[in-house]
Amino acid sequence: MTLNRAQRVAIKIYSRRGKLVNTLLDREMASGTHPLAWNGADQNGNIVGSGIYIIIIKADDFNEMHKIAVIH
């Protein structure tokens, strides 16, 4: 993820049914490029089941949604 200025960023993973699975990030971030990885775990540290998940990225100047597939 690349930010052109410092801003608050929230990155959350949801199930296809809209249930929050995990919050990867929710804080102020400096400008620049930041690597991002999800280990496939829910908020309790349990590995999620196979399926489609939705990543929502919100920041001051953009909102994005991506679908990802988890396959075991």
CHARMM internal coordinates of N, CA and C (Angstrom, degrees):
IC EDIT
DIST 1 N 1 CA 1.4409
DIST 1 CA 1 C 1.5281
ANGL 1 N 1 CA 1 C 107.25
DIST 1 C 2 N 1.3190
ANGL 1 CA 1 C 2 N 115.78
DIHE 1 N 1 CA 1 C 2 N 134.09
DIST 2 N 2 CA 1.4593
ANGL 1 C 2 N 2 CA 120.62
DIHE 1 CA 1 C 2 N 2 CA 179.59
DIST 2 CA 2 C 1.5275
ANGL 2 N 2 CA 2 C 109.57
DIHE 1 C 2 N 2 CA 2 C -119.41
DIST 2 C 3 N 1.3095
ANGL 2 CA 2 C 3 N 115.51
DIHE 2 N 2 CA 2 C 3 N 127.10
DIST 3 N 3 CA 1.4656
ANGL 2 C 3 N 3 CA 121.82
DIHE 2 CA 2 C 3 N 3 CA 178.99
DIST 3 CA 3 C 1.5262
ANGL 3 N 3 CA 3 C 109.21
DIHE 2 C 3 N 3 CA 3 C -110.55
DIST 3 C 4 N 1.3294
ANGL 3 CA 3 C 4 N 115.60
DIHE 3 N 3 CA 3 C 4 N 133.46
DIST 4 N 4 CA 1.4673
ANGL 3 C 4 N 4 CA 118.81
DIHE 3 CA 3 C 4 N 4 CA 179.93
DIST 4 CA 4 C 1.5215
ANGL 4 N 4 CA 4 C 112.73
DIHE 3 C 4 N 4 CA 4 C -84.14
DIST 4 C 5 N 1.3445
ANGL 4 CA 4 C 5 N 116.13
DIHE 4 N 4 CA 4 C 5 N -8.87
DIST 5 N 5 CA 1.4713
ANGL 4 C 5 N 5 CA 120.84
DIHE 4 CA 4 C 5 N 5 CA 175.77
DIST 5 CA 5 C 1.5275
ANGL 5 N 5 CA 5 C 108.10
DIHE 4 C 5 N 5 CA 5 C -158.39
DIST 5 C 6 N 1.3101
ANGL 5 CA 5 C 6 N 116.52
DIHE 5 N 5 CA 5 C 6 N 164.10
DIST 6 N 6 CA 1.4639
ANGL 5 C 6 N 6 CA 120.60
DIHE 5 CA 5 C 6 N 6 CA 176.76
DIST 6 CA 6 C 1.5278
ANGL 6 N 6 CA 6 C 108.81
DIHE 5 C 6 N 6 CA 6 C -65.71
DIST 6 C 7 N 1.3263
ANGL 6 CA 6 C 7 N 115.99
DIHE 6 N 6 CA 6 C 7 N 137.46
DIST 7 N 7 CA 1.4567
ANGL 6 C 7 N 7 CA 120.68
DIHE 6 CA 6 C 7 N 7 CA -179.69
DIST 7 CA 7 C 1.5211
ANGL 7 N 7 CA 7 C 110.62
DIHE 6 C 7 N 7 CA 7 C -167.42
DIST 7 C 8 N 1.3191
ANGL 7 CA 7 C 8 N 115.56
DIHE 7 N 7 CA 7 C 8 N 164.14
DIST 8 N 8 CA 1.4515
ANGL 7 C 8 N 8 CA 121.13
DIHE 7 CA 7 C 8 N 8 CA 176.59
DIST 8 CA 8 C 1.5288
ANGL 8 N 8 CA 8 C 108.49
DIHE 7 C 8 N 8 CA 8 C -78.61
DIST 8 C 9 N 1.3329
ANGL 8 CA 8 C 9 N 115.49
DIHE 8 N 8 CA 8 C 9 N 134.11
DIST 9 N 9 CA 1.4631
ANGL 8 C 9 N 9 CA 121.37
DIHE 8 CA 8 C 9 N 9 CA -179.09
DIST 9 CA 9 C 1.5227
ANGL 9 N 9 CA 9 C 108.43
DIHE 8 C 9 N 9 CA 9 C -129.74
DIST 9 C 10 N 1.3304
ANGL 9 CA 9 C 10 N 115.65
DIHE 9 N 9 CA 9 C 10 N 135.46
DIST 10 N 10 CA 1.4660
ANGL 9 C 10 N 10 CA 121.82
DIHE 9 CA 9 C 10 N 10 CA 174.31
DIST 10 CA 10 C 1.5231
ANGL 10 N 10 CA 10 C 107.42
DIHE 9 C 10 N 10 CA 10 C -124.89
DIST 10 C 11 N 1.3325
ANGL 10 CA 10 C 11 N 115.74
DIHE 10 N 10 CA 10 C 11 N 129.16
DIST 11 N 11 CA 1.4655
ANGL 10 C 11 N 11 CA 121.42
DIHE 10 CA 10 C 11 N 11 CA 177.34
DIST 11 CA 11 C 1.5206
ANGL 11 N 11 CA 11 C 106.97
DIHE 10 C 11 N 11 CA 11 C -127.28
DIST 11 C 12 N 1.3275
ANGL 11 CA 11 C 12 N 115.34
DIHE 11 N 11 CA 11 C 12 N 118.79
DIST 12 N 12 CA 1.4622
ANGL 11 C 12 N 12 CA 120.83
DIHE 11 CA 11 C 12 N 12 CA -175.84
DIST 12 CA 12 C 1.5203
ANGL 12 N 12 CA 12 C 110.08
DIHE 11 C 12 N 12 CA 12 C -129.69
DIST 12 C 13 N 1.3282
ANGL 12 CA 12 C 13 N 114.97
DIHE 12 N 12 CA 12 C 13 N 146.92
DIST 13 N 13 CA 1.4597
ANGL 12 C 13 N 13 CA 122.88
DIHE 12 CA 12 C 13 N 13 CA 178.30
DIST 13 CA 13 C 1.5254
ANGL 13 N 13 CA 13 C 107.74
DIHE 12 C 13 N 13 CA 13 C -107.92
DIST 13 C 14 N 1.3384
ANGL 13 CA 13 C 14 N 115.91
DIHE 13 N 13 CA 13 C 14 N 131.54
DIST 14 N 14 CA 1.4655
ANGL 13 C 14 N 14 CA 121.64
DIHE 13 CA 13 C 14 N 14 CA 179.50
DIST 14 CA 14 C 1.5240
ANGL 14 N 14 CA 14 C 109.82
DIHE 13 C 14 N 14 CA 14 C -124.77
DIST 14 C 15 N 1.3271
ANGL 14 CA 14 C 15 N 115.94
DIHE 14 N 14 CA 14 C 15 N 152.62
DIST 15 N 15 CA 1.4581
ANGL 14 C 15 N 15 CA 120.54
DIHE 14 CA 14 C 15 N 15 CA 170.91
DIST 15 CA 15 C 1.5210
ANGL 15 N 15 CA 15 C 108.01
DIHE 14 C 15 N 15 CA 15 C -74.40
DIST 15 C 16 N 1.3219
ANGL 15 CA 15 C 16 N 117.22
DIHE 15 N 15 CA 15 C 16 N 168.82
DIST 16 N 16 CA 1.4769
ANGL 15 C 16 N 16 CA 120.68
DIHE 15 CA 15 C 16 N 16 CA 177.35
DIST 16 CA 16 C 1.5206
ANGL 16 N 16 CA 16 C 111.37
DIHE 15 C 16 N 16 CA 16 C -63.42
DIST 16 C 17 N 1.3129
ANGL 16 CA 16 C 17 N 117.10
DIHE 16 N 16 CA 16 C 17 N -22.85
DIST 17 N 17 CA 1.4665
ANGL 16 C 17 N 17 CA 120.85
DIHE 16 CA 16 C 17 N 17 CA 178.71
DIST 17 CA 17 C 1.5286
ANGL 17 N 17 CA 17 C 112.57
DIHE 16 C 17 N 17 CA 17 C -86.71
DIST 17 C 18 N 1.3206
ANGL 17 CA 17 C 18 N 117.31
DIHE 17 N 17 CA 17 C 18 N 0.74
DIST 18 N 18 CA 1.4589
ANGL 17 C 18 N 18 CA 121.17
DIHE 17 CA 17 C 18 N 18 CA 175.87
DIST 18 CA 18 C 1.5118
ANGL 18 N 18 CA 18 C 115.52
DIHE 17 C 18 N 18 CA 18 C 92.95
DIST 18 C 19 N 1.3356
ANGL 18 CA 18 C 19 N 118.14
DIHE 18 N 18 CA 18 C 19 N 5.90
DIST 19 N 19 CA 1.4694
ANGL 18 C 19 N 19 CA 121.10
DIHE 18 CA 18 C 19 N 19 CA 178.87
DIST 19 CA 19 C 1.5327
ANGL 19 N 19 CA 19 C 109.33
DIHE 18 C 19 N 19 CA 19 C -80.45
DIST 19 C 20 N 1.3328
ANGL 19 CA 19 C 20 N 116.07
DIHE 19 N 19 CA 19 C 20 N 132.36
DIST 20 N 20 CA 1.4626
ANGL 19 C 20 N 20 CA 120.61
DIHE 19 CA 19 C 20 N 20 CA 176.98
DIST 20 CA 20 C 1.5239
ANGL 20 N 20 CA 20 C 108.95
DIHE 19 C 20 N 20 CA 20 C -65.07
DIST 20 C 21 N 1.3187
ANGL 20 CA 20 C 21 N 116.55
DIHE 20 N 20 CA 20 C 21 N 124.96
DIST 21 N 21 CA 1.4568
ANGL 20 C 21 N 21 CA 122.64
DIHE 20 CA 20 C 21 N 21 CA 179.96
DIST 21 CA 21 C 1.5243
ANGL 21 N 21 CA 21 C 110.35
DIHE 20 C 21 N 21 CA 21 C -97.81
DIST 21 C 22 N 1.3429
ANGL 21 CA 21 C 22 N 116.54
DIHE 21 N 21 CA 21 C 22 N -45.39
DIST 22 N 22 CA 1.4603
ANGL 21 C 22 N 22 CA 119.90
DIHE 21 CA 21 C 22 N 22 CA -178.44
DIST 22 CA 22 C 1.5255
ANGL 22 N 22 CA 22 C 109.62
DIHE 21 C 22 N 22 CA 22 C -161.99
DIST 22 C 23 N 1.3148
ANGL 22 CA 22 C 23 N 116.27
DIHE 22 N 22 CA 22 C 23 N 147.93
DIST 23 N 23 CA 1.4644
ANGL 22 C 23 N 23 CA 123.10
DIHE 22 CA 22 C 23 N 23 CA 171.81
DIST 23 CA 23 C 1.5133
ANGL 23 N 23 CA 23 C 106.95
DIHE 22 C 23 N 23 CA 23 C -105.20
DIST 23 C 24 N 1.3237
ANGL 23 CA 23 C 24 N 116.20
DIHE 23 N 23 CA 23 C 24 N 111.74
DIST 24 N 24 CA 1.4611
ANGL 23 C 24 N 24 CA 119.96
DIHE 23 CA 23 C 24 N 24 CA -179.00
DIST 24 CA 24 C 1.5138
ANGL 24 N 24 CA 24 C 112.26
DIHE 23 C 24 N 24 CA 24 C -79.97
DIST 24 C 25 N 1.3334
ANGL 24 CA 24 C 25 N 115.15
DIHE 24 N 24 CA 24 C 25 N -31.68
DIST 25 N 25 CA 1.4585
ANGL 24 C 25 N 25 CA 119.22
DIHE 24 CA 24 C 25 N 25 CA -174.18
DIST 25 CA 25 C 1.5161
ANGL 25 N 25 CA 25 C 108.66
DIHE 24 C 25 N 25 CA 25 C -159.45
DIST 25 C 26 N 1.3155
ANGL 25 CA 25 C 26 N 116.32
DIHE 25 N 25 CA 25 C 26 N 140.32
DIST 26 N 26 CA 1.4660
ANGL 25 C 26 N 26 CA 121.64
DIHE 25 CA 25 C 26 N 26 CA 173.48
DIST 26 CA 26 C 1.5194
ANGL 26 N 26 CA 26 C 107.30
DIHE 25 C 26 N 26 CA 26 C -160.33
DIST 26 C 27 N 1.3487
ANGL 26 CA 26 C 27 N 114.43
DIHE 26 N 26 CA 26 C 27 N 79.98
DIST 27 N 27 CA 1.4682
ANGL 26 C 27 N 27 CA 119.38
DIHE 26 CA 26 C 27 N 27 CA -176.72
DIST 27 CA 27 C 1.5099
ANGL 27 N 27 CA 27 C 111.08
DIHE 26 C 27 N 27 CA 27 C -163.61
DIST 27 C 28 N 1.3009
ANGL 27 CA 27 C 28 N 115.08
DIHE 27 N 27 CA 27 C 28 N 171.18
DIST 28 N 28 CA 1.4589
ANGL 27 C 28 N 28 CA 122.56
DIHE 27 CA 27 C 28 N 28 CA 175.22
DIST 28 CA 28 C 1.5333
ANGL 28 N 28 CA 28 C 107.90
DIHE 27 C 28 N 28 CA 28 C -71.35
DIST 28 C 29 N 1.3340
ANGL 28 CA 28 C 29 N 115.69
DIHE 28 N 28 CA 28 C 29 N 133.95
DIST 29 N 29 CA 1.4604
ANGL 28 C 29 N 29 CA 120.72
DIHE 28 CA 28 C 29 N 29 CA -179.46
DIST 29 CA 29 C 1.5326
ANGL 29 N 29 CA 29 C 108.83
DIHE 28 C 29 N 29 CA 29 C -124.55
DIST 29 C 30 N 1.3178
ANGL 29 CA 29 C 30 N 116.26
DIHE 29 N 29 CA 29 C 30 N 144.95
DIST 30 N 30 CA 1.4645
ANGL 29 C 30 N 30 CA 121.84
DIHE 29 CA 29 C 30 N 30 CA 176.87
DIST 30 CA 30 C 1.5240
ANGL 30 N 30 CA 30 C 109.48
DIHE 29 C 30 N 30 CA 30 C -75.40
DIST 30 C 31 N 1.3217
ANGL 30 CA 30 C 31 N 117.13
DIHE 30 N 30 CA 30 C 31 N 161.15
DIST 31 N 31 CA 1.4601
ANGL 30 C 31 N 31 CA 120.09
DIHE 30 CA 30 C 31 N 31 CA 175.08
DIST 31 CA 31 C 1.5270
ANGL 31 N 31 CA 31 C 109.25
DIHE 30 C 31 N 31 CA 31 C -66.00
DIST 31 C 32 N 1.3307
ANGL 31 CA 31 C 32 N 115.48
DIHE 31 N 31 CA 31 C 32 N 158.21
DIST 32 N 32 CA 1.4581
ANGL 31 C 32 N 32 CA 120.34
DIHE 31 CA 31 C 32 N 32 CA 179.47
DIST 32 CA 32 C 1.5138
ANGL 32 N 32 CA 32 C 111.90
DIHE 31 C 32 N 32 CA 32 C 119.44
DIST 32 C 33 N 1.3159
ANGL 32 CA 32 C 33 N 115.24
DIHE 32 N 32 CA 32 C 33 N -172.16
DIST 33 N 33 CA 1.4574
ANGL 32 C 33 N 33 CA 122.49
DIHE 32 CA 32 C 33 N 33 CA -178.65
DIST 33 CA 33 C 1.5240
ANGL 33 N 33 CA 33 C 110.20
DIHE 32 C 33 N 33 CA 33 C -96.86
DIST 33 C 34 N 1.3260
ANGL 33 CA 33 C 34 N 115.48
DIHE 33 N 33 CA 33 C 34 N 132.82
DIST 34 N 34 CA 1.4624
ANGL 33 C 34 N 34 CA 122.10
DIHE 33 CA 33 C 34 N 34 CA -178.00
DIST 34 CA 34 C 1.5214
ANGL 34 N 34 CA 34 C 109.37
DIHE 33 C 34 N 34 CA 34 C -128.39
DIST 34 C 35 N 1.3361
ANGL 34 CA 34 C 35 N 117.94
DIHE 34 N 34 CA 34 C 35 N 122.18
DIST 35 N 35 CA 1.4655
ANGL 34 C 35 N 35 CA 118.97
DIHE 34 CA 34 C 35 N 35 CA 176.94
DIST 35 CA 35 C 1.5274
ANGL 35 N 35 CA 35 C 110.10
DIHE 34 C 35 N 35 CA 35 C -68.97
DIST 35 C 36 N 1.3131
ANGL 35 CA 35 C 36 N 115.87
DIHE 35 N 35 CA 35 C 36 N 150.80
DIST 36 N 36 CA 1.4542
ANGL 35 C 36 N 36 CA 120.56
DIHE 35 CA 35 C 36 N 36 CA -178.70
DIST 36 CA 36 C 1.5110
ANGL 36 N 36 CA 36 C 109.03
DIHE 35 C 36 N 36 CA 36 C -140.27
DIST 36 C 37 N 1.3230
ANGL 36 CA 36 C 37 N 116.58
DIHE 36 N 36 CA 36 C 37 N 132.28
DIST 37 N 37 CA 1.4545
ANGL 36 C 37 N 37 CA 121.23
DIHE 36 CA 36 C 37 N 37 CA 177.51
DIST 37 CA 37 C 1.5222
ANGL 37 N 37 CA 37 C 108.74
DIHE 36 C 37 N 37 CA 37 C -144.25
DIST 37 C 38 N 1.3278
ANGL 37 CA 37 C 38 N 115.77
DIHE 37 N 37 CA 37 C 38 N 145.99
DIST 38 N 38 CA 1.4629
ANGL 37 C 38 N 38 CA 122.35
DIHE 37 CA 37 C 38 N 38 CA 174.57
DIST 38 CA 38 C 1.5134
ANGL 38 N 38 CA 38 C 106.75
DIHE 37 C 38 N 38 CA 38 C -116.05
DIST 38 C 39 N 1.3117
ANGL 38 CA 38 C 39 N 117.20
DIHE 38 N 38 CA 38 C 39 N 130.91
DIST 39 N 39 CA 1.4566
ANGL 38 C 39 N 39 CA 121.52
DIHE 38 CA 38 C 39 N 39 CA -178.64
DIST 39 CA 39 C 1.5228
ANGL 39 N 39 CA 39 C 113.51
DIHE 38 C 39 N 39 CA 39 C -84.57
DIST 39 C 40 N 1.3354
ANGL 39 CA 39 C 40 N 117.79
DIHE 39 N 39 CA 39 C 40 N 4.54
DIST 40 N 40 CA 1.4580
ANGL 39 C 40 N 40 CA 121.03
DIHE 39 CA 39 C 40 N 40 CA 177.80
DIST 40 CA 40 C 1.5153
ANGL 40 N 40 CA 40 C 114.37
DIHE 39 C 40 N 40 CA 40 C 81.39
DIST 40 C 41 N 1.3350
ANGL 40 CA 40 C 41 N 116.16
DIHE 40 N 40 CA 40 C 41 N 14.97
DIST 41 N 41 CA 1.4643
ANGL 40 C 41 N 41 CA 120.25
DIHE 40 CA 40 C 41 N 41 CA -178.09
DIST 41 CA 41 C 1.5279
ANGL 41 N 41 CA 41 C 110.93
DIHE 40 C 41 N 41 CA 41 C -104.69
DIST 41 C 42 N 1.3333
ANGL 41 CA 41 C 42 N 114.96
DIHE 41 N 41 CA 41 C 42 N 154.28
DIST 42 N 42 CA 1.4630
ANGL 41 C 42 N 42 CA 119.58
DIHE 41 CA 41 C 42 N 42 CA 174.12
DIST 42 CA 42 C 1.5244
ANGL 42 N 42 CA 42 C 109.27
DIHE 41 C 42 N 42 CA 42 C -84.55
DIST 42 C 43 N 1.3165
ANGL 42 CA 42 C 43 N 117.74
DIHE 42 N 42 CA 42 C 43 N -173.57
DIST 43 N 43 CA 1.4660
ANGL 42 C 43 N 43 CA 121.78
DIHE 42 CA 42 C 43 N 43 CA -177.10
DIST 43 CA 43 C 1.5264
ANGL 43 N 43 CA 43 C 113.22
DIHE 42 C 43 N 43 CA 43 C -64.67
DIST 43 C 44 N 1.3388
ANGL 43 CA 43 C 44 N 116.73
DIHE 43 N 43 CA 43 C 44 N -19.28
DIST 44 N 44 CA 1.4681
ANGL 43 C 44 N 44 CA 120.85
DIHE 43 CA 43 C 44 N 44 CA 179.39
DIST 44 CA 44 C 1.5226
ANGL 44 N 44 CA 44 C 112.67
DIHE 43 C 44 N 44 CA 44 C -95.42
DIST 44 C 45 N 1.3283
ANGL 44 CA 44 C 45 N 116.88
DIHE 44 N 44 CA 44 C 45 N 1.70
DIST 45 N 45 CA 1.4563
ANGL 44 C 45 N 45 CA 120.73
DIHE 44 CA 44 C 45 N 45 CA 179.45
DIST 45 CA 45 C 1.5183
ANGL 45 N 45 CA 45 C 114.09
DIHE 44 C 45 N 45 CA 45 C 89.00
DIST 45 C 46 N 1.3308
ANGL 45 CA 45 C 46 N 117.65
DIHE 45 N 45 CA 45 C 46 N 3.97
DIST 46 N 46 CA 1.4649
ANGL 45 C 46 N 46 CA 121.59
DIHE 45 CA 45 C 46 N 46 CA 178.63
DIST 46 CA 46 C 1.5296
ANGL 46 N 46 CA 46 C 109.50
DIHE 45 C 46 N 46 CA 46 C -84.86
DIST 46 C 47 N 1.3241
ANGL 46 CA 46 C 47 N 116.19
DIHE 46 N 46 CA 46 C 47 N 137.51
DIST 47 N 47 CA 1.4599
ANGL 46 C 47 N 47 CA 120.42
DIHE 46 CA 46 C 47 N 47 CA 177.87
DIST 47 CA 47 C 1.5320
ANGL 47 N 47 CA 47 C 108.40
DIHE 46 C 47 N 47 CA 47 C -68.41
DIST 47 C 48 N 1.3375
ANGL 47 CA 47 C 48 N 116.06
DIHE 47 N 47 CA 47 C 48 N 132.03
DIST 48 N 48 CA 1.4639
ANGL 47 C 48 N 48 CA 120.57
DIHE 47 CA 47 C 48 N 48 CA -178.51
DIST 48 CA 48 C 1.5223
ANGL 48 N 48 CA 48 C 110.32
DIHE 47 C 48 N 48 CA 48 C -75.48
DIST 48 C 49 N 1.3190
ANGL 48 CA 48 C 49 N 115.49
DIHE 48 N 48 CA 48 C 49 N 160.79
DIST 49 N 49 CA 1.4535
ANGL 48 C 49 N 49 CA 120.80
DIHE 48 CA 48 C 49 N 49 CA 178.49
DIST 49 CA 49 C 1.5194
ANGL 49 N 49 CA 49 C 111.76
DIHE 48 C 49 N 49 CA 49 C -76.57
DIST 49 C 50 N 1.3236
ANGL 49 CA 49 C 50 N 114.94
DIHE 49 N 49 CA 49 C 50 N 166.03
DIST 50 N 50 CA 1.4625
ANGL 49 C 50 N 50 CA 120.16
DIHE 49 CA 49 C 50 N 50 CA 175.44
DIST 50 CA 50 C 1.5199
ANGL 50 N 50 CA 50 C 109.27
DIHE 49 C 50 N 50 CA 50 C -60.55
DIST 50 C 51 N 1.3152
ANGL 50 CA 50 C 51 N 116.51
DIHE 50 N 50 CA 50 C 51 N 144.21
DIST 51 N 51 CA 1.4530
ANGL 50 C 51 N 51 CA 120.58
DIHE 50 CA 50 C 51 N 51 CA 178.37
DIST 51 CA 51 C 1.5073
ANGL 51 N 51 CA 51 C 112.08
DIHE 50 C 51 N 51 CA 51 C 155.36
DIST 51 C 52 N 1.3188
ANGL 51 CA 51 C 52 N 115.08
DIHE 51 N 51 CA 51 C 52 N -174.50
DIST 52 N 52 CA 1.4572
ANGL 51 C 52 N 52 CA 122.70
DIHE 51 CA 51 C 52 N 52 CA 178.99
DIST 52 CA 52 C 1.5331
ANGL 52 N 52 CA 52 C 108.47
DIHE 51 C 52 N 52 CA 52 C -96.79
DIST 52 C 53 N 1.3125
ANGL 52 CA 52 C 53 N 116.14
DIHE 52 N 52 CA 52 C 53 N 133.26
DIST 53 N 53 CA 1.4591
ANGL 52 C 53 N 53 CA 122.51
DIHE 52 CA 52 C 53 N 53 CA 178.34
DIST 53 CA 53 C 1.5272
ANGL 53 N 53 CA 53 C 108.59
DIHE 52 C 53 N 53 CA 53 C -126.54
DIST 53 C 54 N 1.3115
ANGL 53 CA 53 C 54 N 115.56
DIHE 53 N 53 CA 53 C 54 N 155.14
DIST 54 N 54 CA 1.4549
ANGL 53 C 54 N 54 CA 121.63
DIHE 53 CA 53 C 54 N 54 CA -177.80
DIST 54 CA 54 C 1.5199
ANGL 54 N 54 CA 54 C 109.12
DIHE 53 C 54 N 54 CA 54 C -115.02
DIST 54 C 55 N 1.3148
ANGL 54 CA 54 C 55 N 116.03
DIHE 54 N 54 CA 54 C 55 N 128.14
DIST 55 N 55 CA 1.4663
ANGL 54 C 55 N 55 CA 122.08
DIHE 54 CA 54 C 55 N 55 CA 176.15
DIST 55 CA 55 C 1.5229
ANGL 55 N 55 CA 55 C 107.26
DIHE 54 C 55 N 55 CA 55 C -103.03
DIST 55 C 56 N 1.3261
ANGL 55 CA 55 C 56 N 116.19
DIHE 55 N 55 CA 55 C 56 N 125.24
DIST 56 N 56 CA 1.4602
ANGL 55 C 56 N 56 CA 120.90
DIHE 55 CA 55 C 56 N 56 CA 176.48
DIST 56 CA 56 C 1.5196
ANGL 56 N 56 CA 56 C 108.67
DIHE 55 C 56 N 56 CA 56 C -114.64
DIST 56 C 57 N 1.3229
ANGL 56 CA 56 C 57 N 114.64
DIHE 56 N 56 CA 56 C 57 N 124.22
DIST 57 N 57 CA 1.4607
ANGL 56 C 57 N 57 CA 121.95
DIHE 56 CA 56 C 57 N 57 CA -179.91
DIST 57 CA 57 C 1.5175
ANGL 57 N 57 CA 57 C 107.14
DIHE 56 C 57 N 57 CA 57 C -113.57
DIST 57 C 58 N 1.3269
ANGL 57 CA 57 C 58 N 116.27
DIHE 57 N 57 CA 57 C 58 N 121.62
DIST 58 N 58 CA 1.4604
ANGL 57 C 58 N 58 CA 121.28
DIHE 57 CA 57 C 58 N 58 CA 178.61
DIST 58 CA 58 C 1.5200
ANGL 58 N 58 CA 58 C 108.73
DIHE 57 C 58 N 58 CA 58 C -124.50
DIST 58 C 59 N 1.3190
ANGL 58 CA 58 C 59 N 114.66
DIHE 58 N 58 CA 58 C 59 N 134.99
DIST 59 N 59 CA 1.4620
ANGL 58 C 59 N 59 CA 121.01
DIHE 58 CA 58 C 59 N 59 CA 175.75
DIST 59 CA 59 C 1.5146
ANGL 59 N 59 CA 59 C 107.46
DIHE 58 C 59 N 59 CA 59 C -143.72
DIST 59 C 60 N 1.3274
ANGL 59 CA 59 C 60 N 116.08
DIHE 59 N 59 CA 59 C 60 N 177.59
DIST 60 N 60 CA 1.4576
ANGL 59 C 60 N 60 CA 120.03
DIHE 59 CA 59 C 60 N 60 CA -178.34
DIST 60 CA 60 C 1.5258
ANGL 60 N 60 CA 60 C 112.51
DIHE 59 C 60 N 60 CA 60 C -58.23
DIST 60 C 61 N 1.3466
ANGL 60 CA 60 C 61 N 116.74
DIHE 60 N 60 CA 60 C 61 N -37.75
DIST 61 N 61 CA 1.4574
ANGL 60 C 61 N 61 CA 118.52
DIHE 60 CA 60 C 61 N 61 CA -173.73
DIST 61 CA 61 C 1.5280
ANGL 61 N 61 CA 61 C 114.87
DIHE 60 C 61 N 61 CA 61 C -116.15
DIST 61 C 62 N 1.3360
ANGL 61 CA 61 C 62 N 118.80
DIHE 61 N 61 CA 61 C 62 N 11.75
DIST 62 N 62 CA 1.4625
ANGL 61 C 62 N 62 CA 119.58
DIHE 61 CA 61 C 62 N 62 CA 174.24
DIST 62 CA 62 C 1.5262
ANGL 62 N 62 CA 62 C 111.65
DIHE 61 C 62 N 62 CA 62 C -162.83
DIST 62 C 63 N 1.3203
ANGL 62 CA 62 C 63 N 114.50
DIHE 62 N 62 CA 62 C 63 N 158.05
DIST 63 N 63 CA 1.4619
ANGL 62 C 63 N 63 CA 123.87
DIHE 62 CA 62 C 63 N 63 CA 172.90
DIST 63 CA 63 C 1.5213
ANGL 63 N 63 CA 63 C 106.39
DIHE 62 C 63 N 63 CA 63 C -135.28
DIST 63 C 64 N 1.3319
ANGL 63 CA 63 C 64 N 116.18
DIHE 63 N 63 CA 63 C 64 N 133.40
DIST 64 N 64 CA 1.4571
ANGL 63 C 64 N 64 CA 120.38
DIHE 63 CA 63 C 64 N 64 CA 178.93
DIST 64 CA 64 C 1.5141
ANGL 64 N 64 CA 64 C 109.71
DIHE 63 C 64 N 64 CA 64 C -136.28
DIST 64 C 65 N 1.3432
ANGL 64 CA 64 C 65 N 115.76
DIHE 64 N 64 CA 64 C 65 N 152.03
DIST 65 N 65 CA 1.4539
ANGL 64 C 65 N 65 CA 121.73
DIHE 64 CA 64 C 65 N 65 CA 174.31
DIST 65 CA 65 C 1.5210
ANGL 65 N 65 CA 65 C 107.78
DIHE 64 C 65 N 65 CA 65 C -133.12
DIST 65 C 66 N 1.3411
ANGL 65 CA 65 C 66 N 115.84
DIHE 65 N 65 CA 65 C 66 N 134.24
DIST 66 N 66 CA 1.4540
ANGL 65 C 66 N 66 CA 121.72
DIHE 65 CA 65 C 66 N 66 CA 178.65
DIST 66 CA 66 C 1.5168
ANGL 66 N 66 CA 66 C 108.62
DIHE 65 C 66 N 66 CA 66 C -133.70
DIST 66 C 67 N 1.3251
ANGL 66 CA 66 C 67 N 116.91
DIHE 66 N 66 CA 66 C 67 N 143.32
DIST 67 N 67 CA 1.4587
ANGL 66 C 67 N 67 CA 121.45
DIHE 66 CA 66 C 67 N 67 CA 173.87
DIST 67 CA 67 C 1.5200
ANGL 67 N 67 CA 67 C 107.34
DIHE 66 C 67 N 67 CA 67 C -100.27
DIST 67 C 68 N 1.3297
ANGL 67 CA 67 C 68 N 114.77
DIHE 67 N 67 CA 67 C 68 N 140.15
DIST 68 N 68 CA 1.4612
ANGL 67 C 68 N 68 CA 119.64
DIHE 67 CA 67 C 68 N 68 CA 175.54
DIST 68 CA 68 C 1.5259
ANGL 68 N 68 CA 68 C 108.28
DIHE 67 C 68 N 68 CA 68 C -132.21
DIST 68 C 69 N 1.3195
ANGL 68 CA 68 C 69 N 115.18
DIHE 68 N 68 CA 68 C 69 N 153.42
DIST 69 N 69 CA 1.4581
ANGL 68 C 69 N 69 CA 120.88
DIHE 68 CA 68 C 69 N 69 CA 177.78
DIST 69 CA 69 C 1.5254
ANGL 69 N 69 CA 69 C 108.68
DIHE 68 C 69 N 69 CA 69 C -109.75
DIST 69 C 70 N 1.3201
ANGL 69 CA 69 C 70 N 115.50
DIHE 69 N 69 CA 69 C 70 N 132.66
DIST 70 N 70 CA 1.4673
ANGL 69 C 70 N 70 CA 121.40
DIHE 69 CA 69 C 70 N 70 CA 172.95
DIST 70 CA 70 C 1.5130
ANGL 70 N 70 CA 70 C 105.94
DIHE 69 C 70 N 70 CA 70 C -107.22
DIST 70 C 71 N 1.3271
ANGL 70 CA 70 C 71 N 116.08
DIHE 70 N 70 CA 70 C 71 N 123.66
DIST 71 N 71 CA 1.4611
ANGL 70 C 71 N 71 CA 121.76
DIHE 70 CA 70 C 71 N 71 CA -179.00
DIST 71 CA 71 C 1.5170
ANGL 71 N 71 CA 71 C 108.33
DIHE 70 C 71 N 71 CA 71 C -126.62
DIST 71 C 72 N 1.3154
ANGL 71 CA 71 C 72 N 115.94
DIHE 71 N 71 CA 71 C 72 N 125.69
DIST 72 N 72 CA 1.4775
ANGL 71 C 72 N 72 CA 120.19
DIHE 71 CA 71 C 72 N 72 CA 177.62
DIST 72 CA 72 C 1.5051
ANGL 72 N 72 CA 72 C 110.11
DIHE 71 C 72 N 72 CA 72 C -105.33
END
COOR INIT
IC SEED 1 N 1 CA 1 C
IC BUILD
